[in-house]
Amino acid sequence: MAENTRNGWQQFWDKGGWWRPFLVAIVYLVVFNGISFLTSTLFAGLIDAENPFSSGASVFFGIALPILITGILLYLFVLSLGWTREIFGRQPGKGAGWMWIAVVIVVIPIVLRVFATDWPAYTVDTVIATLFLGLCVGFAEELISRGAAVNLLRRGGFGERGVMLLSSAVFGLLHISNLLSGQPLLNVAFTVVYAFGFGVMMYLVLRVTGSIIWPMLLHAATDPTTFLATGGIDAHGENAGAAGLLTIAGVFNYLYLVFAIVAIFLVKGKLSPAGADSRA
C-alpha cells in the first residue's frame, strides 16, 4: 500500500517511536478506569466488593466486563491503523532456541497453580467466568504490549533489545492503576516490577513462536490460575489453595526477573513489522 493512501491518523502512528506506546498505555488506563467505574456503578448489585470471586456474576461484571470492553476498543484502534496483519500475522524474524526457556518457566507455575487450587471452594460459574476473565486480560494486555507497543517501537527504528525493554515497561505501567483500587504502594510497586519481568517472558514467547496468539494464551492461563489458586488479586484470599505448591509457583515470579536480566545480554538484532516497509 502506497504511503499517500494512508490518512493523517494512520501516518501519525506509522512513525512509531518510544513515546507513542506509552501514550497508548496512558489512554488505555484512562479509558479502562472510566469504564470500570461505570460498570461497577451500573452493576453494583451483582458485584461482591469484599470477595469478587464469590460468584460468576461478580467476576464478570466486576472485573471482566471493563477489560473486555477496553480490549474491543483497543482492537478497533489497531483496525483503524490497518495493523491487524502485522500484529496477528506471522512475526518477522526467527527467535533463538534459548527463548523456549521463557515458555517453560511460564507454563510450570500455571500447572502448579492448577494443582494447588481448592476447586471445591468455587462454584462452576465462578470458574468459567474467571477463565473468561483470563481470556479478556490475555487479549487486551498482550494486544497493547506485544502488539501495538512492539509494532510502534519497531516502526520507530528500535533494535529488539530496546523493543523488549520498552514494551515490557509499557506492560508494567498498565499495573500502576492498581493504586486506584486501594492496594498498598509497596504491593503495587512489586506488581509493576513483576509485570516487567513477565512482560519480557511474553516478548520472548512472541519471538520464539512467531505469533502473538501464544503470548495471549499463556497470559490468559496465568492470571485466572493465579486468582483461583490464591483466592484473590495480588493477594491471598480466604479460598487460597495448597500453600506449598503456591510457594514454589511464587519462586517463578523472581525467576522471570532473573531471566529478563539474562535476556538483555542475549537479545540482538533489529526487525521491522511485516509489511511496514510499504507503509512507514
C-alpha positions as CSV (number, residue, x, y, z in Angstrom):
1,M,0.0,0.0,0.0
2,A,1.5,3.3,-1.0
3,E,2.1,5.9,1.7
4,N,-0.1,8.5,0.0
5,T,-3.2,6.3,0.6
6,R,-2.7,6.5,4.4
7,N,-4.7,9.2,6.1
8,G,-3.2,11.6,8.7
9,W,-4.3,9.5,11.7
10,Q,-2.6,6.4,10.3
11,Q,0.5,8.3,9.2
12,F,0.9,9.8,12.7
13,W,1.0,6.3,14.3
14,D,3.1,4.8,11.5
15,K,6.0,6.9,12.6
16,G,6.3,4.9,15.8
17,G,8.9,6.0,18.4
18,W,9.3,5.4,22.1
19,W,6.7,7.8,23.4
20,R,3.7,6.7,21.3
21,P,3.4,3.3,23.1
22,F,3.3,5.0,26.4
23,L,0.7,7.4,25.1
24,V,-1.4,4.4,24.1
25,A,-0.9,2.8,27.5
26,I,-2.0,6.0,29.3
27,V,-5.1,6.4,27.2
28,Y,-5.9,2.7,27.7
29,L,-5.6,3.2,31.5
30,V,-7.9,6.3,31.5
31,V,-10.5,4.6,29.3
32,F,-10.3,1.3,31.3
33,N,-10.7,3.0,34.7
34,G,-13.6,5.1,33.3
35,I,-15.4,2.1,32.0
36,S,-14.6,0.2,35.2
37,F,-16.2,3.0,37.3
38,L,-19.2,3.0,35.0
39,T,-19.8,-0.8,35.0
40,S,-19.2,-1.1,38.8
41,T,-21.8,1.6,39.3
42,L,-24.4,0.1,36.9
43,F,-24.0,-3.4,38.2
44,A,-23.1,-2.7,41.8
45,G,-25.9,-5.1,43.0
46,L,-24.1,-8.1,41.2
47,I,-20.6,-7.3,42.4
48,D,-19.2,-8.5,45.7
49,A,-16.5,-5.9,46.5
50,E,-15.2,-7.8,49.5
51,N,-14.9,-11.1,47.6
52,P,-15.0,-10.6,43.8
53,F,-14.7,-14.3,43.2
54,S,-17.8,-15.2,45.3
55,S,-19.9,-15.7,42.1
56,G,-19.6,-15.8,38.3
57,A,-21.6,-12.6,38.0
58,S,-19.3,-10.8,40.4
59,V,-16.3,-11.8,38.4
60,F,-17.8,-10.9,35.0
61,F,-19.4,-7.6,35.9
62,G,-16.8,-6.6,38.5
63,I,-13.6,-7.5,36.7
64,A,-14.0,-9.0,33.2
65,L,-16.5,-6.6,31.6
66,P,-14.4,-3.4,31.7
67,I,-11.4,-5.3,30.4
68,L,-13.5,-6.9,27.6
69,I,-14.9,-3.5,26.5
70,T,-11.5,-1.8,26.6
71,G,-9.9,-4.7,24.7
72,I,-12.6,-4.3,22.0
73,L,-11.8,-0.6,21.8
74,L,-8.1,-1.4,21.5
75,Y,-8.7,-3.8,18.7
76,L,-10.8,-1.1,16.9
77,F,-7.8,1.2,17.3
78,V,-5.5,-1.4,15.7
79,L,-8.0,-2.0,13.0
80,S,-8.2,1.7,12.2
81,L,-4.5,1.7,11.6
82,G,-4.6,-1.3,9.3
83,W,-2.2,-3.2,11.5
84,T,-4.1,-6.4,12.1
85,R,-2.0,-8.4,9.6
86,E,1.3,-7.0,11.1
87,I,0.2,-7.8,14.7
88,F,-1.8,-11.1,14.3
89,G,0.1,-12.5,11.3
90,R,3.4,-14.3,11.3
91,Q,6.0,-12.2,13.1
92,P,9.2,-11.2,11.3
93,G,12.5,-12.9,12.2
94,K,13.1,-16.2,13.9
95,G,13.5,-16.4,17.7
96,A,16.6,-18.1,19.1
97,G,16.3,-21.6,20.6
98,W,17.2,-20.3,24.1
99,M,13.9,-18.3,24.1
100,W,11.9,-21.5,24.6
101,I,13.1,-21.3,28.2
102,A,10.6,-18.5,28.7
103,V,7.8,-20.7,27.5
104,V,8.8,-23.4,30.0
105,I,9.2,-21.2,33.0
106,V,5.8,-19.6,32.3
107,V,4.0,-23.0,31.9
108,I,5.4,-24.6,35.0
109,P,3.8,-22.2,37.6
110,I,0.5,-22.4,35.7
111,V,0.5,-26.2,36.1
112,L,1.5,-25.9,39.8
113,R,-1.4,-23.4,40.5
114,V,-3.9,-25.8,38.8
115,F,-2.9,-28.5,41.3
116,A,-2.8,-26.0,44.2
117,T,-6.3,-24.6,43.6
118,D,-9.0,-25.5,46.1
119,W,-11.5,-26.2,43.3
120,P,-14.5,-27.2,45.6
121,A,-14.3,-23.7,47.1
122,Y,-15.6,-22.2,43.9
123,T,-18.9,-22.6,42.0
124,V,-18.8,-23.7,38.4
125,D,-20.0,-20.3,37.2
126,T,-17.2,-18.6,39.1
127,V,-14.6,-20.8,37.5
128,I,-16.0,-20.3,34.0
129,A,-16.2,-16.5,34.5
130,T,-12.6,-16.4,35.8
131,L,-11.3,-18.4,32.8
132,F,-13.2,-16.0,30.6
133,L,-11.6,-13.1,32.5
134,G,-8.2,-14.6,31.7
135,L,-9.0,-14.6,28.0
136,C,-10.0,-10.9,28.2
137,V,-6.8,-10.0,30.1
138,G,-4.6,-12.0,27.8
139,F,-6.2,-10.5,24.7
140,A,-6.2,-6.9,25.8
141,E,-2.9,-6.6,27.6
142,E,-0.9,-8.6,25.0
143,L,-2.6,-6.6,22.2
144,I,-1.4,-3.3,23.7
145,S,2.1,-4.6,24.9
146,R,3.2,-7.2,22.5
147,G,1.0,-5.9,19.7
148,A,0.7,-2.2,19.4
149,A,3.8,-1.3,21.5
150,V,6.1,-3.7,19.8
151,N,4.8,-2.5,16.4
152,L,5.3,1.1,17.3
153,L,8.8,0.6,18.6
154,R,9.9,-1.4,15.6
155,R,8.5,1.3,13.3
156,G,10.5,3.8,15.4
157,G,13.7,2.0,14.4
158,F,14.5,0.4,17.8
159,G,16.5,-2.7,17.9
160,E,14.9,-5.8,19.5
161,R,16.6,-5.3,22.9
162,G,15.0,-1.8,23.1
163,V,11.7,-3.2,21.8
164,M,11.8,-5.9,24.6
165,L,12.6,-3.5,27.4
166,L,10.3,-0.6,26.4
167,S,7.3,-2.8,25.6
168,S,7.8,-4.6,28.9
169,A,7.9,-1.2,30.6
170,V,4.6,-0.3,28.9
171,F,3.2,-3.6,30.4
172,G,4.5,-2.6,33.8
173,L,2.9,0.8,33.5
174,L,-0.6,-0.8,33.0
175,H,-0.4,-2.1,36.6
176,I,0.1,1.3,38.2
177,S,-3.7,1.7,38.2
178,N,-3.9,-0.9,41.0
179,L,-3.3,2.1,43.3
180,L,-6.8,3.2,42.5
181,S,-8.2,0.0,43.9
182,G,-6.7,0.8,47.3
183,Q,-3.7,-1.5,47.2
184,P,-0.7,-0.5,49.2
185,L,2.0,1.3,47.3
186,L,4.6,-1.4,48.1
187,N,2.3,-4.1,46.7
188,V,1.7,-2.1,43.6
189,A,5.5,-1.5,43.2
190,F,6.2,-5.2,43.4
191,T,3.4,-5.9,40.9
192,V,4.9,-3.4,38.4
193,V,8.3,-4.9,38.7
194,Y,6.9,-8.4,38.4
195,A,4.9,-7.3,35.4
196,F,8.1,-6.0,33.7
197,G,9.7,-9.4,34.2
198,F,6.6,-11.3,33.0
199,G,6.4,-8.9,30.0
200,V,9.9,-9.9,29.0
201,M,8.8,-13.5,29.1
202,M,5.9,-12.7,26.9
203,Y,8.1,-10.9,24.4
204,L,10.4,-14.0,24.2
205,V,7.3,-16.2,23.7
206,L,6.3,-13.8,20.9
207,R,9.7,-14.1,19.2
208,V,10.2,-17.9,19.5
209,T,6.6,-18.8,18.5
210,G,6.3,-16.2,15.8
211,S,2.7,-15.4,16.8
212,I,1.0,-13.1,19.3
213,I,-1.6,-15.7,19.9
214,W,0.7,-17.8,22.1
215,P,1.6,-14.9,24.5
216,M,-2.1,-14.2,24.6
217,L,-3.0,-17.8,25.5
218,L,-0.2,-18.1,28.1
219,H,-1.1,-14.8,29.7
220,A,-4.8,-15.9,29.6
221,A,-3.8,-19.0,31.6
222,T,-1.5,-17.2,34.0
223,D,-4.0,-14.7,35.5
224,P,-7.0,-16.9,36.2
225,T,-4.9,-19.8,37.7
226,T,-3.3,-17.2,39.9
227,F,-6.6,-15.7,41.0
228,L,-8.2,-19.1,41.7
229,A,-5.2,-20.6,43.4
230,T,-4.6,-17.6,45.7
231,G,-8.2,-16.7,46.2
232,G,-7.7,-13.0,45.2
233,I,-6.0,-10.5,43.0
234,D,-2.4,-9.7,44.0
235,A,-3.2,-11.1,47.5
236,H,-4.1,-14.3,49.2
237,G,-7.8,-14.6,50.0
238,E,-9.9,-17.0,52.1
239,N,-10.0,-19.5,49.2
240,A,-6.3,-19.8,48.8
241,G,-5.1,-23.3,47.9
242,A,-2.1,-25.5,48.8
243,A,0.5,-23.3,50.4
244,G,3.4,-25.5,49.5
245,L,2.7,-25.5,45.7
246,L,1.9,-21.8,45.8
247,T,5.2,-21.1,47.4
248,I,7.0,-23.0,44.6
249,A,5.0,-21.2,42.0
250,G,5.8,-17.9,43.6
251,V,9.5,-18.5,43.1
252,F,9.0,-18.2,39.4
253,N,8.0,-14.5,39.9
254,Y,11.6,-13.9,40.8
255,L,12.9,-16.2,38.1
256,Y,11.2,-14.1,35.5
257,L,13.2,-11.1,36.6
258,V,16.5,-13.1,36.7
259,F,15.9,-14.4,33.2
260,A,14.8,-11.0,32.0
261,I,18.2,-9.6,33.0
262,V,19.9,-12.5,31.1
263,A,17.8,-11.8,28.1
264,I,19.1,-8.2,28.0
265,F,22.5,-9.6,27.1
266,L,21.2,-12.2,24.6
267,V,18.6,-10.4,22.6
268,K,20.1,-8.9,19.5
269,G,19.1,-7.7,16.0
270,K,16.6,-5.3,14.5
271,L,13.3,-6.2,12.9
272,S,10.6,-4.3,11.0
273,P,6.9,-5.2,11.2
274,A,5.7,-7.4,8.4
275,G,4.6,-5.0,5.6
276,A,5.9,-1.9,7.4
277,D,8.4,-1.2,4.6
278,S,5.4,-0.2,2.3
279,R,3.6,1.8,4.9
280,A,6.1,3.6,7.2
